[in-house]
Every structure is written in structure tokens, then in C-alpha cells.
Amino acid sequence: MSKVLPQHFGKYILMRKIAMGGMAEIFKAKVTGTEGFEKDLVIKRILPHFTEDEAFVKMFIDEASITAKLQHPNIVQIFDFDVAEGTYYIAMEYIEGRDLKDVLERSIKLGEPLSVAQCVWILMETSKGLHYAHTKEYRGKPLNIVHRDISPSNVMVAFNGEVKLMDFGIAKAAQRSTKTMAGAVKGKVAYMSPEQARGKPLDGRSDLFALGIMLWEMLTGKRLFLAESDFETLTNVLKAEAPPPSSINPAVPADLDPIVLKCIEKKREDRYPNVEAFNRELTRWYYSNVIDLEKEKLRPLMSRLFKSEIDEVERYNEEERVDLMGGTASGAADATAMMPAAADITSGGGDGDQRTRIDASAMDFGGPAPPDAEARTRAMPAAMEPPAPQQPPPRGYNQRAQPMPPPQQQRRGSRLPLILFLVLLLVGGGGAAVFFATQGNDNGNSGNNGNNGNATTEAPRGDAMLRILVDPKEAKVKIDGEVAFEKEGLELGQAVRVTADAPGFESYSKVIKIEEKDQFLKIQLEKEAKYVNVVVQPSDDTAIVYANSERLGAGPQSYRGKVGDSVLFRVEPVGGGQPVTQTVVLAEDVPIVKISVRSAATLLISVLPAEATVEASAGTVEAKETGLFAVNNLELGSSVDVTISATGYKREKRTVGIAQATETLKLELEKAAPGKGSIKVGARPWAQVTMDGRPYGTTPVTIPGVSAGRHRITLKQGSKTKTQNVMVKPGQEAKVYVDFTTM
């Protein structure tokens, strides 16, 4: 039966239902402690009738065990995995925000699409978390994690601007208990790599391909490979070439094109060797091209896009505070709260972009608001009102609830006790009395039975036993919270939690399934991790030091971390110049990390003709006056590629070494041969090209040396044909592009 919220669930309080899918449900929850401590989190639990589905339970356990080992600011954190009320659950980080798919849709709807810099920043942050997952080791062995489901719906953007990767539910890892059958395909078809679509063995470059698709689509506002059917989508993934983003959206700088296109090469050996290399290129581009960093921050954008939702979240948070402090029970039994951390709950696998999502009513954040707290209090059923005891109980008294029936009885429809958690503030008492009001039995009786409702029914006992051997011997072992090295009376198939702790060793905690009548478990505790302090010393005392995106401050900074952890230090010169990054593996013999930074330099370019334009591979281009340009924020000792072009003149490209603070370049363009131009032809996903009846191969193709005047371009893809007339001007390049997916 459904329960009224808030309600107890194990050691947590379920506040509101966020979403419900076919196999699991998600709640916003709280955990409380002494001195008013409370923490918001998310509980994801298997629906009762799926606890007998061994394959699904193993997949659920895999998600918890894989993600729990990942502790990174750009990955949604797993805090706990356990069994309560006969149901497996995961306790994870609660994020007030929206997934990237919602952010993109809302930004377009409100006419405020993400800027190029914001798109790049989101991919920078996502790739940090993904590279960490790809390279994560556990107990000295690589986990070899491949996410396999990178897409906008699995990237969370918090209202405060943080970006986090989530949903490792179908991730491939070396230590999974469930294995994907050879040739089986999992994930969203429109974001698959060619090797994933073919069911081949995968590595991190498969996820890199998906990142490239995401960035391409974010920059262009269009879908890259998605078609009307999964078959057509897979065909596009395997065969269709992606045009440069700048050819679709002129606002995209041309020097960003090769970074994006290198990610989505069909052959994985042609892509970046890993996600970290891709992140380095994005970071270099970002800090070379973005002048006003404050303007591109995500937090102000999220505040504008989701103002009503943020206000609603604040109202919910205030109501929840009243619920706990004032004893109000908010929400109906099946109420679905409009909270921001909702994620997809899938039935496994993917189908293009038609992946099974949560019921739309549970995700409609723009629908009517639920009744306010006062209205809910007025509508509270009588069964929820706490009974008035004939005599006041002593302070700190907890009335015992009925024991929880076994999972088998729950699944047969037994009614669980209804628990209403009330905390009454006592004026002048200096303490709080906590009461638990319990509902009657299945037949609606009071359950009094002559002993004030405290009668219990002893749970059936099994004939299985669990024995535990632990090293070191002085470790304290607990089985389901009780100190013991063995436990009898267990049932086959029953799940128990085993923990072990010893001074100087890492804690052990694991859910064990009883599979034998005399089951033996050996536990070897790992030595407790050591921590070290390192000093990051930039060559410029005014430079700003960051550690894994966390700002430490200007000049030499101390950083404390765990021995063996990999930390990305970044140093940004205050007066301009290229940021310097350095990855350091923390060790006791590395107390100081020295990082050299270079001041910014400028390249002055004087060009003829005066109407020429200038592009640079690094730094920022500024037009000083007619025929004079400055390329700022260049690194001393580096080099920059400069391209100068003008109508009617040959394009000129020069590589200039930056050896001093101010370099100069003078250049006069050569006039182009009269009467000739070129035509650049592209199509999505591809097409055969003919010009004036003469074939020129398959897109993309550039036809040089075309005489000035009008020409007829025909593109053909299967039964689809498109013909366009194009005017070629001397010394210029004409462009033709056809999107066959819209025809």
C-alpha cells in the first residue's frame, strides 16, 4: 500500500517522491543527527516486485558498487547502499538543478541559447569527471570503467552552476558482477560510437565519441545522427560524416571545429587518445578565447532560465523545515514533488533517443503547484493525528513500532506500519520528546491486544549460518548492526550487511547474500590511507592556484590530499597569459610542486589591403585601426598560426614565434587570379555531388578553380535529390549545404 510522506525508511526520512519508473522509485530524503544536524540526499530504491528479479538486482548492485568508488566533484556521489524493509536502495547526492537536456530545451524556448563558451565549459567539466572514472583504480587495480550512456539527460547542471555526470547504471567495469553478452548493445543509439553500435569491445574513446556528439549538437542546435528509426540512426552513426559546426552556426569560431570533429572520427584510433587530451584542448581554447569569464558563468543563466522552479524549491525547503520542526506531515501518500534531481529510470538498454523516461507527470516541473502546507495540514486524515496518551511518556521515550514483516509477506500485500515522525520543541525543557504513531493491523484494528499495541510476532528463522574470519584479528565485526563473528537462523536468499573496523585500517561494509547453509566469509582489511600536505609554488606570486577546479588562492598554497590520488593543479597569471596545468600524483616524497607561468605577449599585425581580416590559432584578435590588428594574451616562447584573407586576394597563413613581449608582422596579400573561385559542398548525412553534370565524389568536397558565374550543383542520396544554383565570385568560396534528414 502507499504511505503518507514524510515516512521513515531505514535510517532515513523520505520527504517527497521525486519520480517513479517501471523498476525503481526516487525520493528526496533527509538524514538527521544530534545537535540539529540534517542532510538532504536522494534515495533510489527497487520496487518491491523487482526484488526477486536477480538480473535486475545485480545490475542495481553494480550501479551502486561502481559509482560508490568514484569520488569526484563532477560525478554525482553515492553515499550508501543497503537493504531496508526488504528492499535494496542507493543513497546519493541531492542536486538542485536540471539535466542538460532540460537546460538546452528551456534556453531555446526562452530565446536565450547557451553561448559557445558556456557549451565548452559544460563539456570541460563533464570530461573531468569522465576521465576520472576512466582512470580510477581500486586497491591498486584499474576499474576500466566505460560509461556507455553519455548523453545530455545524464549530465546534471545545478542551479549554482556546478556540472555533474550521473547514471552509471549500464557502465562497463572490470569488477561488475553482471556482464554484457557478446554483441549486445546498451545505451542511447543517437550517442553511440561506431564500435558500440557494432557490439565491439569498448574503451574510454567510445565515451569520447558521445562527448563529441553532445558538443556538436550544443553548438549547432541540431541533432547530428538522429533519424526516424533506430536503423537509420545507426546507419548515420556508422557512415555519415559530420560537417564542421561553424558551417551550421556562424557564431562558432572555426578553430573550434577540429577539436569537435576529432572526437567523432569513425575510427577510434583517429580520435584523441583519451578524454583528458580532449579536455586539455577545450581548456586551451576556452582560456585563449573567453575574455569576460564572469559573463559566461552558468549560475546567472540558470537563475534566469529556472527562476520559478528555484523559487518553488525554496518554498519546498521551507515547508520541509516546518514539517520536521513543527510536526506537520506534508504531501499526500502518492504525491510526486517537483524536485530538481530527477533522473531517468530505465528498463535497461537504449533505443536511439527514445529511451524510457520517468512518467511525464512526475517530471512536469511547470505544472500546477501542490497545495500549501496549511492546506495539507487541514486535509490530514484522522489516522495521521498522533494519539493523546493517557499519561505523558518520559522525556526521550520512543514508542516501539510493530516489527517489519519479511519481504515475502510484504510482496503478498501485507500492510506496513504507517509512521509519522514528529519532533516537538519543548519550551524551557531543554530537550525533545520523539513519538512514533503506528497504524493498526491489516484489518483496521487498533492492534492493542491488551498490551498497548506492543505485541510482536516472531519472524520465521532459517537454518543457514554465516561465519566470518577477519584480518587483523582485533577488528570489530558486525552483522546487521550486531557485534558477532557468526550468525545463525538465516534464510537462503536473505541479504545481511557485514561491517568491520579496526584502528589504522579502512572500514569494510558489504551486503552479503546467503547462498549456502554454512556460508564462510573472509575479510582482509586494507591499511588506512595516508594523507600528505604539498605546497604548490607558482613562479609568479600573484598567480591564482586551483586544485581540481577548487580555488586555493594567490601565490604559494598548501594542499592536503590522500597519498596516491591524482590532482590537477592549474595556475592562472593575473595579468593575462595562458593558464598552466600540471597533474601530480600525491606522494610523501613530493612536498613541493613548482609550476612556471609566463606573462602575456602581443603580436601586432599590419596588413594590406586594409579591409583584410585576421584569424589566430591562439590569443584574442583585436582590430586596433584600419589595417592594424593585435593578437593579445599570447605566451612567451610559444608560436601562433595567423591567417589573413580578403576578397579578391589569396589567403595567407603564417606561423609566428613569440620571443618577446611585443612581436610585429607586416604582410601584403597577393591578388587572386581573376575569374576563378571555389565551391564547398556539404550534406547531412552524406550525398553524391555533381556540378554542371560532372561528378565530384561524396560530401564533404571542395571544388577549386571554378570559373566566376552561375553553376548548377546537384546532391543525391539514395532516392532523394536536391539541385541548387550557386553564384561564384572571383577569389571567393561559395558554399552549398543540404540537410537530407529534413526532407
C-alpha positions in Angstrom: 0.0 0.0 0.0 1.1 3.6 -0.4 2.4 5.5 2.6 2.0 9.1 3.7 5.1 11.2 3.4 7.2 12.0 5.3 8.0 8.5 6.5 10.9 6.6 8.0 12.8 4.3 5.7 15.7 2.6 7.5 17.9 5.4 8.9 16.4 8.0 6.5 13.3 10.1 6.4 11.6 10.1 2.9 10.3 13.6 2.4 8.9 13.7 -1.1 8.7 11.4 -4.1 10.7 12.8 -7.0 10.0 10.3 -9.7 8.8 6.7 -10.3 9.7 4.4 -13.2 8.9 0.9 -14.1 11.5 -0.7 -11.8 12.6 1.8 -9.2 11.4 5.0 -7.4 13.3 8.0 -6.3 12.7 10.2 -3.2 14.2 13.3 -1.7 15.2 12.3 1.8 16.9 13.5 4.9 19.2 12.0 7.4 19.3 13.6 10.9 21.7 13.6 13.8 22.4 15.2 17.1 22.6 19.0 17.7 20.2 19.7 14.8 22.3 18.0 12.1 20.4 17.2 8.9 21.5 16.5 5.3 19.5 16.3 2.1 20.0 13.4 -0.2 18.2 11.2 -2.7 17.0 7.6 -2.1 16.6 5.4 -5.2 15.0 2.0 -4.3 13.9 -1.0 -6.2 10.2 -1.5 -6.4 9.1 -4.5 -4.2 8.1 -6.8 -7.0 11.5 -6.5 -8.6 13.5 -7.7 -5.6 13.0 -11.2 -6.9 14.5 -10.3 -10.3 18.0 -11.5 -9.8 19.3 -9.9 -13.0 17.9 -6.5 -12.2 19.1 -6.6 -8.6 22.6 -7.4 -9.8 22.5 -4.5 -12.2 21.3 -2.3 -9.4 24.1 -3.5 -7.1 26.6 -2.9 -9.9 25.5 0.7 -10.3 26.0 1.2 -6.5 29.3 -0.6 -6.3 30.8 1.2 -9.3 29.6 4.7 -8.5 30.5 4.4 -4.8 34.1 4.1 -5.7 34.0 7.4 -7.7 34.6 10.5 -5.6 34.9 13.5 -7.8 33.3 17.0 -7.8 31.9 16.3 -11.4 30.3 13.0 -10.6 27.0 12.5 -8.6 28.2 10.9 -5.3 26.9 7.7 -3.9 26.8 7.8 0.0 25.2 4.5 0.9 23.9 1.2 -0.4 21.9 -1.1 1.9 18.7 -3.1 2.4 15.7 -1.7 4.3 12.2 -3.2 4.6 13.4 -6.0 2.3 14.3 -3.6 -0.5 17.7 -2.6 -1.9 18.3 1.1 -2.1 21.0 3.6 -3.0 21.5 6.9 -1.1 23.1 9.5 -3.4 23.9 13.2 -3.6 20.9 15.6 -3.9 21.3 18.3 -6.5 19.1 21.2 -7.0 19.2 21.6 -10.8 18.2 20.2 -14.1 19.7 17.7 -16.6 21.4 19.2 -19.6 18.6 18.1 -21.9 16.1 20.2 -19.9 18.6 23.2 -19.8 19.0 23.2 -23.6 15.3 22.9 -24.3 14.4 25.7 -21.8 17.2 28.0 -23.1 15.9 27.7 -26.7 12.2 28.1 -25.6 13.1 31.3 -23.7 15.2 32.7 -26.6 18.4 32.6 -24.6 20.5 29.7 -26.0 23.8 28.8 -24.4 26.8 30.7 -25.6 29.7 28.9 -27.3 31.8 29.5 -24.2 29.1 28.0 -21.9 28.8 24.9 -24.1 32.5 24.4 -24.0 32.6 24.9 -20.2 29.9 22.3 -19.6 31.9 19.8 -21.7 35.1 20.7 -19.9 33.5 19.9 -16.5 31.8 16.7 -17.8 35.1 15.4 -19.3 36.9 16.0 -16.0 34.5 13.6 -14.2 34.5 11.1 -17.1 38.4 11.0 -17.3 38.5 10.4 -13.5 36.1 7.4 -13.9 38.0 6.0 -16.9 41.3 6.1 -14.9 40.0 5.2 -11.5 41.9 2.4 -9.6 40.6 0.4 -6.6 43.0 -1.3 -4.4 45.8 -0.9 -6.9 43.9 -2.3 -9.8 42.2 -0.3 -12.6 38.4 -0.4 -12.7 38.4 0.1 -16.5 35.1 1.9 -16.4 33.3 2.9 -19.6 30.1 4.8 -19.0 28.4 3.7 -22.3 25.4 6.1 -21.8 26.9 9.6 -22.2 24.1 12.0 -23.3 22.5 15.3 -22.2 20.0 13.6 -20.0 22.8 12.1 -17.9 24.6 15.4 -17.2 23.2 17.5 -14.3 23.6 21.3 -14.2 22.9 22.6 -10.7 21.2 25.9 -10.1 24.5 27.1 -8.7 26.4 26.3 -11.9 28.0 23.0 -11.0 28.1 20.3 -13.7 28.0 16.6 -12.7 27.9 13.3 -14.6 25.5 10.7 -13.4 23.8 7.3 -14.1 26.5 4.6 -14.3 23.7 2.0 -14.4 24.9 0.3 -17.6 28.6 1.2 -17.2 31.2 -1.4 -18.2 33.7 -2.1 -15.5 36.2 -4.8 -14.7 34.6 -5.6 -11.3 30.9 -5.8 -12.5 29.0 -8.9 -11.3 26.8 -8.7 -14.5 28.4 -9.0 -17.9 27.1 -7.8 -21.2 26.8 -10.7 -23.7 29.0 -10.5 -26.8 27.3 -8.5 -29.5 24.8 -6.9 -27.1 24.2 -3.2 -27.3 23.4 -0.9 -24.4 22.9 2.9 -24.4 21.2 5.6 -26.5 21.5 4.9 -30.2 21.9 8.5 -31.2 25.0 8.9 -29.0 26.7 5.6 -29.6 30.2 5.2 -31.1 30.5 3.0 -34.2 32.3 0.3 -32.1 29.5 0.4 -29.5 26.8 0.1 -32.3 28.6 -2.9 -33.6 28.8 -4.6 -30.2 32.6 -4.5 -30.2 34.9 -4.2 -27.1 34.9 -0.7 -25.7 37.3 1.7 -24.1 37.2 5.4 -23.0 37.3 6.6 -26.6 33.7 5.3 -27.0 32.5 7.8 -24.4 34.7 10.4 -26.1 32.7 9.9 -29.3 29.5 10.6 -27.3 31.0 13.8 -25.8 31.8 15.0 -29.4 28.2 14.4 -30.5 27.0 16.4 -27.5 29.3 19.3 -28.1 28.4 19.4 -31.9 24.7 19.4 -31.1 25.0 22.1 -28.4 27.0 24.4 -30.7 24.7 23.9 -33.7 21.3 23.5 -32.0 20.6 20.5 -34.3 20.7 16.7 -33.9 23.7 15.0 -35.6 22.8 11.4 -36.3 19.2 11.0 -35.0 16.8 9.8 -37.7 13.2 8.5 -37.9 14.2 4.9 -36.9 16.9 3.2 -34.9 18.2 1.6 -38.1 18.6 4.9 -39.9 20.2 6.4 -36.8 22.7 3.5 -36.6 23.4 3.9 -40.3 24.2 7.5 -39.8 26.5 6.7 -36.8 28.4 4.2 -38.9 28.6 6.1 -42.2 27.5 9.8 -42.1 30.2 12.5 -41.8 29.6 15.4 -39.6 30.0 18.9 -41.1 32.0 21.5 -39.1 29.8 23.2 -36.5 30.8 26.6 -37.9 29.2 25.7 -41.2 25.9 25.3 -39.4 26.2 28.1 -36.9 28.4 31.0 -38.0 28.8 32.1 -34.3 31.0 29.1 -33.7 34.7 30.0 -34.2 36.4 28.0 -36.9 39.3 27.0 -34.7 36.8 25.0 -32.5 35.8 22.8 -35.5 38.8 20.5 -35.5 38.5 19.9 -31.7 34.9 18.7 -32.1 35.4 16.7 -35.3 38.4 14.9 -33.9 36.2 13.4 -31.2 33.7 11.9 -33.7 36.1 10.3 -36.1 34.7 6.9 -37.2 38.0 5.1 -36.3 38.7 5.4 -32.7 42.5 5.5 -33.3 41.9 8.8 -35.2 40.2 10.3 -32.1 42.0 11.8 -29.1 43.9 9.1 -27.2 41.7 9.8 -24.1 39.2 12.2 -22.6 42.0 14.1 -20.8 43.6 15.1 -24.1 40.2 16.3 -25.3 39.7 18.3 -22.1 43.2 19.9 -22.5 42.3 21.1 -26.0 38.9 22.5 -24.8 40.6 24.2 -21.8 43.3 25.8 -24.0 40.6 27.1 -26.4 38.4 28.4 -23.6 41.1 30.4 -21.8 42.5 31.6 -25.1 39.2 33.0 -26.4 37.0 33.9 -23.5 37.8 37.4 -22.2 34.9 38.0 -19.7 34.9 34.8 -17.6 32.2 36.2 -15.2 29.8 36.8 -18.2 30.0 33.1 -19.2 29.2 31.7 -15.7 26.3 29.2 -15.6 24.8 30.3 -12.3 23.2 33.6 -13.6 22.0 31.8 -16.7 20.3 29.0 -14.6 18.8 31.7 -12.3 17.1 33.3 -15.3 16.0 30.1 -17.0 14.6 28.4 -14.0 13.5 31.3 -11.7 10.1 29.9 -10.9 11.5 26.4 -10.2 14.2 27.8 -7.9 11.6 29.8 -6.0 9.5 26.7 -5.8 12.4 24.7 -4.4 13.0 27.4 -1.7 9.3 27.1 -0.8 9.6 23.3 -0.5 12.7 23.5 1.6 11.0 25.9 4.0 8.0 23.6 4.2 10.2 20.6 4.9 11.8 22.6 7.7 8.4 23.3 9.1 7.5 19.6 8.7 10.4 18.5 10.8 10.4 21.3 13.4 6.7 21.7 13.7 5.4 18.2 13.3 3.4 18.9 10.1 3.1 16.0 7.6 3.3 17.4 4.2 2.4 15.6 0.9 -0.2 13.0 0.1 0.5 9.3 0.0 1.3 9.3 -3.7 2.3 12.9 -4.1 5.1 13.5 -6.6 7.2 16.5 -5.6 8.6 18.8 -8.2 12.2 18.5 -7.1 15.2 19.1 -9.3 17.3 16.0 -9.1 15.1 13.6 -11.1 17.0 11.2 -13.4 16.0 8.6 -16.0 14.8 5.3 -14.6 15.2 2.8 -17.4 14.3 -0.7 -18.1 17.8 -1.3 -19.5 19.3 -0.6 -22.8 18.6 2.2 -25.1 16.6 3.0 -28.3 18.0 5.9 -30.0 16.8 9.0 -28.2 13.5 7.3 -27.3 15.0 5.9 -24.0 12.2 5.1 -21.5 11.9 8.1 -19.2 10.0 8.6 -15.9 6.3 9.1 -16.2 5.7 12.6 -17.6 3.5 13.7 -14.7 6.4 13.1 -12.3 8.7 15.2 -14.4 6.4 18.1 -15.2 8.2 20.9 -13.3 6.0 23.5 -14.9 2.6 22.1 -13.7 0.3 23.3 -11.0 1.9 23.7 -7.6 0.8 21.3 -4.8 -1.3 22.7 -2.0 0.5 24.7 0.6 1.5 23.3 4.0 -1.6 24.8 5.7 -4.0 23.2 3.2 -2.2 19.9 3.6 -2.5 20.1 7.4 -6.2 20.8 7.1 -6.7 17.8 4.8 -4.6 15.4 7.1 -6.6 12.2 7.6 -7.5 11.3 11.2 -5.3 8.3 11.1 -2.3 10.6 10.9 -3.1 12.5 14.0 -0.9 11.5 16.9 -2.8 9.7 19.7 -3.0 11.6 23.0 -1.6 9.3 25.7 -3.4 9.0 28.9 -0.2 9.7 30.8 2.7 11.7 29.4 5.6 9.5 28.4 9.0 10.2 29.9 11.3 12.6 28.0 13.2 10.8 25.2 10.6 7.9 25.2 10.2 6.1 21.9 7.1 4.0 21.4 8.2 0.8 19.6 6.7 0.1 16.2 5.4 -3.2 15.0 8.3 -5.4 13.7 8.7 -5.4 9.9 7.3 -8.5 8.2 9.7 -10.4 5.9 9.9 -9.2 2.3 7.9 -12.2 1.1 5.0 -11.1 3.2 5.3 -7.5 2.0 5.1 -8.6 -1.5 1.9 -10.6 -0.8 0.3 -7.4 0.2 0.8 -7.1 3.9 0.3 -3.6 5.2 3.4 -1.9 6.6 3.0 0.2 9.8 2.4 3.9 9.0 5.0 6.0 10.8 4.6 9.7 11.3 7.8 11.4 12.6 7.1 14.3 15.0 9.7 16.4 16.7 8.1 18.6 19.4 10.1 21.6 20.5 9.8 21.9 24.3 9.9 25.4 25.6 12.1 25.5 28.8 12.5 21.7 28.8 15.9 21.7 27.2 15.2 18.6 25.2 12.8 17.0 22.7 10.3 14.1 23.0 10.1 11.9 20.0 7.0 9.9 19.3 6.2 7.3 16.7 2.4 6.8 16.0 1.7 3.4 14.5 -1.2 2.4 12.3 -3.4 -0.6 13.1 -3.1 -4.1 11.6 -4.4 -5.2 8.2 -7.9 -5.5 9.4 -8.0 -1.9 10.6 -8.0 -2.9 14.3 -6.1 -0.9 16.8 -3.6 -3.7 17.4 -3.9 -3.2 21.2 -4.4 -6.9 22.1 -4.3 -5.9 25.8 -0.7 -4.8 25.8 -0.8 -1.2 24.5 -0.1 -2.2 20.9 3.4 -3.6 21.6 2.6 -7.2 20.8 5.2 -8.6 18.3 5.2 -11.6 16.0 8.5 -13.5 15.9 9.9 -13.7 12.4 10.4 -17.2 11.0 14.0 -18.4 11.5 16.0 -20.2 8.8 18.7 -23.0 9.2 21.6 -21.2 7.5 24.6 -19.8 9.2 27.2 -17.1 8.3 30.8 -17.4 9.7 33.3 -14.6 9.4 37.2 -14.6 9.6 38.8 -11.2 9.6 42.4 -9.9 9.4 43.5 -8.2 11.6 42.0 -10.3 14.4 41.3 -7.3 16.6 38.8 -5.9 14.1 35.3 -5.4 15.3 32.8 -7.2 13.1 29.1 -6.5 13.0 26.3 -8.5 11.2 23.2 -6.4 10.7 24.5 -4.0 13.3 25.2 -6.6 16.0 28.8 -7.4 17.1 29.4 -11.0 16.1 31.7 -13.2 14.1 28.9 -15.6 13.2 25.1 -15.6 12.9 22.7 -18.5 12.7 18.9 -18.6 11.9 19.4 -17.1 8.5 17.3 -18.0 5.4 18.8 -18.9 2.0 18.5 -15.8 -0.3 18.5 -13.4 2.7 20.7 -10.3 2.5 22.7 -9.2 5.5 25.1 -6.3 5.9 28.6 -7.1 7.3 30.9 -4.3 8.6 34.4 -4.5 10.0 36.5 -1.8 11.6 40.0 -1.7 13.1 42.3 1.2 14.1 44.7 2.1 11.2 42.6 0.2 8.6 39.9 1.2 6.1 36.4 0.4 7.1 34.7 -2.6 5.4 31.0 -2.7 4.6 29.2 -5.0 2.2 25.8 -6.6 1.7 26.1 -10.4 1.7 23.6 -12.7 0.1 23.2 -16.1 2.0 23.6 -18.7 -0.7 24.8 -21.7 1.4 23.6 -23.3 4.7 27.1 -22.9 6.1 28.5 -19.8 4.4 32.0 -18.6 5.1 33.3 -15.0 4.5 36.9 -14.0 4.8 37.6 -10.2 5.2 41.1 -8.7 4.7 41.1 -5.0 5.8 43.1 -2.6 3.8 45.6 -0.3 5.6 44.2 3.2 6.2 45.1 5.7 3.5 47.8 8.2 4.4 47.4 12.0 3.8 50.1 14.4 2.9 50.4 18.2 2.5 52.0 19.6 -0.6 52.9 23.2 -1.4 52.1 24.5 -4.9 54.6 27.2 -5.7 53.9 29.2 -8.9 56.8 31.2 -10.4 54.6 34.3 -10.1 53.5 35.1 -6.6 50.4 36.9 -7.9 49.2 33.9 -10.0 46.0 32.1 -8.8 46.3 28.4 -7.9 43.5 25.9 -8.4 43.3 22.2 -7.4 40.8 20.1 -9.2 38.8 23.3 -10.1 38.9 24.5 -6.4 40.4 27.9 -6.0 43.1 27.8 -3.4 44.3 31.4 -3.7 47.2 33.6 -5.0 50.8 32.7 -4.6 52.2 29.6 -2.9 49.3 27.4 -1.5 49.1 24.3 0.7 47.0 21.3 -0.4 46.1 18.3 1.7 45.2 15.0 -0.1 45.4 11.3 0.0 48.7 9.5 -1.0 48.2 8.1 -4.5 45.5 10.5 -5.5 45.9 12.3 -8.8 45.4 16.1 -8.5 45.1 18.6 -11.4 46.7 21.8 -10.4 46.1 24.9 -12.5 47.9 28.3 -12.2 46.4 31.4 -13.9 48.5 34.5 -14.3 46.6 37.6 -13.0 48.0 40.0 -15.6 46.9 37.8 -18.6 48.6 34.8 -20.2 48.0 31.2 -20.7 46.9 29.1 -17.7 49.3 26.3 -16.9 48.1 22.9 -15.7 50.0 20.1 -14.1 48.8 16.7 -12.9 50.5 15.5 -9.7 50.2 12.1 -8.0 50.4 12.8 -4.3 53.3 11.1 -2.5 55.3 11.6 0.7 58.4 12.5 -1.3 56.8 15.3 -3.3 56.4 18.1 -0.7 56.7 21.0 -3.2 55.2 21.3 -6.7 56.7 24.1 -8.7 54.8 25.5 -11.7 56.2 28.1 -14.1 53.9 30.6 -15.6 54.6 33.0 -18.4 53.4 36.6 -18.8 51.2 37.5 -21.8 52.7 38.8 -25.0 51.2 40.7 -28.0 51.6 40.2 -31.8 50.9 43.4 -33.9 50.0 42.7 -37.5 50.0 45.4 -40.2 48.2 44.2 -43.4 47.4 45.3 -46.9 44.8 45.6 -48.2 43.3 47.5 -45.3 40.0 45.6 -45.5 41.6 42.3 -44.8 40.5 40.1 -41.8 42.8 38.3 -39.4 42.3 35.0 -37.5 44.7 33.5 -35.0 45.1 29.9 -33.5 45.8 31.3 -30.0 45.2 34.5 -28.1 42.5 37.1 -29.0 42.3 39.2 -32.1 41.6 42.9 -31.7 41.2 45.4 -34.6 43.2 48.5 -33.5 42.6 50.6 -36.6 42.3 50.2 -40.3 44.8 47.6 -41.5 46.3 47.1 -38.0 45.5 44.2 -35.7 46.7 43.0 -32.3 46.7 39.4 -31.1 46.7 39.6 -27.3 47.2 37.1 -24.5 49.9 35.0 -26.2 52.5 33.0 -24.3 56.2 34.0 -24.4 58.1 31.2 -26.1 55.1 29.8 -27.9 54.0 30.1 -31.5 50.8 31.2 -33.2 49.2 30.5 -36.6 47.9 33.7 -38.3 45.5 33.6 -41.3 44.9 36.8 -43.3 42.2 36.9 -46.0 40.5 39.5 -48.2 38.1 39.4 -51.1 39.9 39.1 -54.4 43.2 38.2 -52.8 45.0 34.9 -52.0 44.6 33.8 -48.4 47.9 33.9 -46.5 48.9 31.8 -43.4 52.0 32.4 -41.3 53.4 30.8 -38.2 55.0 33.4 -35.9 57.2 32.6 -32.9 56.6 34.8 -29.8 60.1 35.5 -28.5 59.4 38.9 -26.8 56.6 40.8 -25.1 55.7 42.6 -28.4 56.2 40.9 -31.8 55.3 42.5 -35.1 54.3 41.2 -38.5 53.8 43.1 -41.8 52.1 41.4 -44.7 50.8 42.4 -48.1 48.4 39.9 -49.7 48.8 38.8 -53.3 45.8 39.3 -55.6 44.0 36.2 -56.6 43.8 35.0 -60.2 40.9 36.8 -61.9 37.7 34.9 -62.8 38.3 31.9 -60.5 36.7 30.8 -57.2 35.7 27.6 -55.4 32.6 25.8 -54.1 32.4 24.0 -50.8 29.7 21.3 -50.8 28.3 19.5 -47.7 25.3 17.4 -46.8 23.8 15.6 -43.8 24.4 12.8 -43.5 26.1 12.5 -47.0 25.4 12.8 -50.7 26.9 12.3 -54.2 27.9 15.6 -55.8 27.8 16.8 -59.4 28.5 20.3 -60.8 27.1 21.2 -64.2 26.6 17.4 -64.8 30.1 16.4 -63.9 30.6 14.1 -60.8 32.8 15.3 -57.9 32.5 12.5 -55.4 30.9 12.3 -52.0 30.4 15.1 -49.5 32.2 16.9 -47.9 34.0 18.2 -51.0 35.6 21.4 -52.1 35.7 22.1 -55.9 38.6 24.5 -56.7 39.3 26.6 -59.8 35.6 27.2 -60.6 35.0 30.0 -63.2 33.1 33.0 -62.0 29.4 32.9 -62.7 26.4 30.7 -62.0 26.8 26.9 -61.6 24.3 24.1 -61.0 25.0 21.8 -58.1 23.1 18.5 -57.7 23.2 16.4 -54.5 21.8 12.9 -54.4 21.3 10.5 -51.5 19.5 7.3 -52.5 16.2 8.3 -53.9 16.5 11.9 -52.7 17.8 14.6 -55.0 18.4 18.3 -54.4 19.6 20.8 -57.0 20.8 24.3 -56.3 22.1 27.2 -58.4 25.1 28.9 -56.9 26.9 32.1 -57.9 30.7 32.0 -57.8 32.6 35.3 -57.4 36.3 35.7 -58.3 38.6 34.9 -55.4 35.8 33.7 -53.2 34.4 30.4 -52.0 30.7 29.7 -52.4 29.0 27.2 -50.0 26.2 24.7 -50.6 24.8 22.6 -47.8 21.7 20.3 -47.8 20.2 18.5 -44.8 18.5 15.3 -46.2 17.2 14.3 -42.7 14.6 17.1 -43.0 13.4 16.1 -46.5 
